[in-house]
């Protein structure tokens, strides 16, 4: 594996290997290593981010890498330099991997064949967000002990969600049942939804799923206001306290965040007992360590063999 572009490109065994490696790191919280000692990784966030940016930086530092943080506003991209020329520049200085967030769908796919350094997709437009998907999968697997057979409902702004873009590929590959629900105006294009993924009303989604994953309404990507008030959206498509009471026994709440409290989810549910939202955030670090280690060492580091790599 040279790059992590999307879940679409990964085979089931590759996903499972990354999850096993991430699980091993999750079992060793805070451990500092020298796997990438002296090697340079650049973070290029061309769109805002809190979780992904900081958890990549924590992961890079825990692996011992030198971390370069690129700031678009003070870089030569403001003078018209392309992302390709920026990457070639970094490459010429010995940077070995670039973590990229961009608003351009599939930019990384186009760049992958043109550069030597490893590319990691930290979210491209409305296309994919593979490391968020992997940390969601790790969270499910550590909680339920499995992914195959789980029923996962993803609810909300399906049209703009790159997290959904990755799960549309990953969950069916791993044997989970994926159902979708949201306002008609926020549906994913039919051709992007694999056969076997059903769209259902919100009550069915919430009442039948093992995992209820709520998505933020991405107002910044909507051209027109879709609901008169946040309260109207909350009542029609949100995880209200009343709907949460009708979740299956043992079901959990997830959300990739950032969260709009009181819009897609009642504020009291964010940190409720059945919520794994902050566990998802914790799992971002081990997942990103696993991705960086796999891409930059081919999974052959001395640490890999010393970690417990058996499937969990
Ligand atoms: N989940 C996620 O990608 O969050 P950020 O936009 O804060 O990175």
Boltz pocket constraint, residues with backbone or C-beta under 6 A from the ligand:
constraints:
  - pocket:
      binder: B
      contacts: [[A, 48], [A, 49], [A, 50], [A, 51], [A, 52], [A, 53], [A, 122], [A, 123], [A, 132], [A, 256], [A, 257], [A, 258]]
      max_distance: 6.0
